[in-house]
């Protein structure tokens, strides 16, 4: 006959090993692999028939079955449970263990629980850093009354699982955001007659954000140049950035007036992405390369360097950010582009520092920018503004130079470095 104390001690030792297991998981597992292995251990330790993890889906209204043992249909069928409803929904909403002694007579939301003949269920919330990430529940096909010790054991497993899931999801989100950014930032700039370009992009040390730049030709022979920064960080900001980039390109085909393009973009974002805001600077270079027309939605002005003159911030007025109010008029400013002139477009990560003002950062950029080959200017700017230290925020830099008529050149194809 099994000694209850011995069984409990054995289970406790097994669950304590979960801590070592979760530490190892970071090195070689993704979220699904980690949860599958964890549920195998939980089912064995508690001698239950099913073990399931449901994770909270953004924006936090539904729990989605992510991993299951003994009840794999929940994952295959993408079972969803509203927070606050049914068994798992109660666990998440009340943030405490919930025990159901007789499943068939209980008010469970997911019919699979009854169809599979489950009789008893025990669920606990997955909580990390004070936030509910999801629910872990176990079940049996025979009557079962879970003891206080078993509830505590499941809570211990849930606590370790929540911390691991939070870390693994964060790692996966950052990787996804970086991959999305890489796919949207031009790998190589277009070769443009009369224009030489170079670009640099570096993700921030803290988190990937929504910075982007873009260069494209239009059917009229004009060239569109974009520099933007979506508020926020992580995969969400990168996704919004991708949508803005695509929408702006579409509106650029309708008109060569930058202010009109940004106005259309603002209207679209406010309707379909009401929580999103961004600074965007859009410039259109004329086919003869003599001038640019620029409109700024809250973005810092480009820095301009003309041969024989000190670099300065271009006189481009800043209008309201994208996403705040589409009824505010937007302005387009014409900037003359003499032969040999250089324009530096950038995001705030290049000029903002905790120990200095933005004006100081822009002034420093004006000191180091000069009218020279775009790749050399880009290298000099990054060396002076970034140096050896990883910037906390994303940094995007686009250097554009009008090639003098007597200088050979077919347009730069500087790549993001």
Secondary structure, DSSP 8 states (H G I E B T S, - for coil): ---HHHHHHHHHHHHHHHHHHHHHHHHH--HHHHHHHHHHHHHHHHT-SEEEEEEEETTTTEEEEEEEES-THHHHTT-EEETTSHHHHHHHHHTS-EEES-GGGS--S-THHHHTT--EEEEEEEEETTEEEEEEEEEESS-----HHHHHHHHHHHHHHHHHHHHHHHHHHHHHHHHHHHHHS-SS---BTTEEEEEEEE--SS--EEEEEEEEE-TTS-EEEEEEEEEEEHHHHHHHHHHHHHHHHHHHTT-S-HHHHHHHHHHHHHHH-TT--EEEEEEEE-TTSSEEEEEEES----EEE-TTS--EE----EE--BTT-TTS----EEEE--TT-EEEEE-GGGT-BTTB-HHHHHHHHHHH--SS-HHHHHHHHHHHHTTTS--SS-EEEEEEEE--TTS----------
